[in-house]
Amino acid sequence: MRENPAARVAEIVASAGGDVLLLAGPRLTGELLAHGLVDEMLFIVGPVLLGAGRPVIPDIGREIELRLLDAGTYPQGTLITRYAIDR
């Protein structure tokens, strides 16, 4: 998928006939967002402060509005949120 990941993911989505779950890093996620290939995003936040790190999504040149669909917590403090991409 290194050559044109957005085109390959579009092919997979078209052939799947339903939802596709993709676990991706920041660079691939940013590319898929830029091409309008993401409908929902899931964020898992652990209760640890690192003090530094990479952005969740690299700059894709535009703002994307998110709408909260669901949120939950686990006893150890982990937070899971699910958002829809508003178009």
Disulfide bonds with the S-S distance in Angstrom:
none
